[in-house]
């Protein structure tokens, strides 16, 4: 257990934490552009949460592991991004269950970012990353009996639990003066 706790003060822990969201975003882009699976609004929201985790993981790498302010904001972004991703993935899971039970169910996942920030449409890169063309309740992909939102729910939950754990350990260590 002590090795796990000490791992948070290692630069590799933050590098791994930044690589996982990069892998997830690249996977999402492959599903979208390589396999032709269009993201829905909730998929785009999960991307935003994942990018937030990535930005949080970069802070200690950019400003140093000894910089407590950067680590504080890193934990805030890690937990916030994880919570946001978990919310979007779990809502998508919930909507797919409702759609399965009711053939007349209409998804309530909301407006895409292009309606809130119309300037996104001016950039090909941002359009390819943040414009939702898919339907939240449409299931296009399954692996080992689980759909994409199932995996993202589990991944976001792992991110959230680990973020809360490491933030709590850091706080306790600061209180104890270690």
N, C-alpha and C positions, 0 to 999 in steps of 0.2 A: 504494500500500500504506500509505503514511503517513497518508493521509486516513482510511482504514479504522481504523487504530490510534487516531487522534485522535478518531474518532467516539464511542468509548467514554466520553469525558469530556464529551460533549455531553448536555444534558438530553433532547434529542429521541431519542437512542438508547434511553434508558430508557423514554420515553413510548411509542415504537414497540414496544419489548419488552413493555410492559404491555398494549398494545392487541391484539397478536396473540393472546394467550391469551383475552382477552375475546371476540374474534371467534370463536375456536374453541369456547368454551363456549356462546356464543349459537347457533352453528351446530349444536352437539350438541343443544341444547334445541329448536331448530327441527326437527331430524330426529326427535326424540322426541315432542314435543307437536304439531308442525305436520304431520308426515308419518306419525306413528304407528309409528315404528321404535323399538322398546323396546331400551334399552341392556343389554348383558350385563355380567357382573362385570368383565371386563377393560376394557370401555368405561368403566365407573365408575372403575376404577383409573387409566385414562388421564386422566379428568377431574381426579382428585386431583393427578396430576403436573402437569397444565396449570395448575391453580390455584396450585400451589407456585411455578411459574415466575412467575405473575402477582404473587404476594406478594413474591417476590425482586425483581422489577422495580420495585415500589413503594418499597422501602426507600431507595434513593438519592434518589428524588423527595421523599420525606417528610423525610429527615434531611440532605439536601444532598449534592452530588457530592463535596465536600471531606471528608466524613465517611468515613474509611477503614474503620471498623468496620461501618457500614451497607453499604458496597460489598463488604466481605469476605463478610458474610452473604448479600448479594444474589447473589454468584457461587456460593456454596455452594447456595443454594436453586435457582438457575438450573440448575446442573449436576445436582443431585439430582433436581429435578423432570423435567428432560429425560431422565435415565437411567431414572427410574421409568416415564415415559410410553413411552419406547422399549422397555423390557422388556415392558410390558403389550401394546403394539401388536405387537411381534415374536412374543410368545407366542400372541396371537390369530391372527396370520398362520400360525404353525407349526401350530396346532390346525386351522385351516381346510384346510391341506394334508393333514394326517392324516385328517380327515373326508372329504375328497375321494377319498382312496385306499382308505379302509376304510368301507363303509356301516354297520358295527357300532361305529364309534368313538364313545366317550362322552367328552364334554368334561370336562376335569379343571381347569377354571378356578377352582374353589374357591367359598367362601362369599361372599355379598355382605355389604356393610357393615352391613345391617340385622340380620344374625345376630351380628355382633361388637358393634355399638352399637345395641341395640334402641330406644333413645330417638329415633333418627332417624325412626322411624315416627310419632312424635308431632307432627312438623312437616311441614306440607304442602309447604313450600319444599324442605326437605332430602330429603323422600321423592321429590319430582319431580326432584331433582338426583342423588341418590346411591343410589336403590334400583334394583337390576338385575332386570328381568323377562324379558330376552331370553336367547337361547342363543348362546354364544360362537362356535359353528361355523356358525350360520345367516347366510347372506349375503342381505341384503335390499336392498342399495344398491350400485350400480356406476356409475362415470363414467369414460369414456375407457379402458375395460378394466381399471380398478383399483378395488378395493373400499376401503371406509373405512379398514380397518386398514392397507392399503398406504400410503394418504396419511398416516395418523398416524405410521407408522413413518418415512417420509421427513421429515415435519415435525419429529418428535422428534430424529431424527438431525441435522438442520440446527440445531436448538436446542442440542444437545449439542456439536457441533463448534464453533459460534460461542461458546458459553459457555466451553468449554475454551480456545479461542483468546484471548478477551478476558481471562480469568483469568490465563493464562500471560503475556500481554503486560503486564498490570498488575503481576504478580509480578516480572517481569524489570525493569520500570521502577522498582519500589521498591528492588530490589537495586542497580540502577545509580544510584539516588538522583535520578531525574528527577521 
